Amino acid sequence: MAAAAAPPGAAELPQLAENLLCRLQENFEALTEKLTLRMEEMGERINDLEKRVADLMTEAGVENRDEELGVKTLT
């Protein structure tokens, strides 16, 4: 009985799969880095907004009580 011949290009499939996985990993890492940077930027903006609100409340003579405002303090 003759052995079944591998279809043309079958020998390259493992290398193609490995290349695809490497590209996917690179893209995932780049996306993770970008998301992390955006989250840090948003955190800075939120901190800035909280400070500005506190400053405005002080200017207006309103006491800044987080419980009354329902504000959660981020740490």
N, C-alpha and C positions, 0 to 999 in steps of 0.2 A: 504494500500500500504506500502510495507516495505522500510525503508530508505536504500539508497545505502551505502554499506560498503566501507570504505576507503581502498585503496590498502595497502598491507603490507609495512611498512616503511614510509607511508605518514606523520605520526605524527613527524618523525624525520626531515623532509624536511626543516622546518623553521630554526632549529638549524644548519643543514648542510649548508644552505644558509648563515646564520650569520657567521659561522666559515670561510666559503670561503671568504666572504667580509672582515673579519678581516685579513685573510692572504694576500689578495690582497692589503689592505691598508698598512700593514706592509712592503710588498715588494715595493710598490710605494714610501713609505717614505724612505726606504733604498736606492732606486734608486735615488730619489731626492737629498738625502744627498751626494751620490757618485758623481752625476753630478755637484753639487754645489762646491764640493772640487776640481774636475777636472777643472772647470771654473776658480776658484781662482788660481790654479797652472798655467793654461795657461796665465792668466793675469800677473802673476809674470814673466813668461818667456818672454812675449811680452815686459814688462817694461825693463827687462834685455837686450833684443835684441836692443830696442830703445836706451838705454844708450850706448851699445857697438858701435852701428852705429854712434852715435853722437861723441863718443870718437875717432873712426877711421876717421871720417870726420875732426875733429879738428886736428888730427895728420897729415892728408893729406893737411891741410890748406884750406879746403873747408868750406865756410860759411854755417851754418846750418839754412836754411830758409824752414820752413814747406810748404809754399805756392809753392815754386819752386819744391819741392820733391813730392808734392801731398800727404803729410803725414797728416793723421788725428790724432790729439792729443786726447788720451783717458783720460777722467776725471772721 
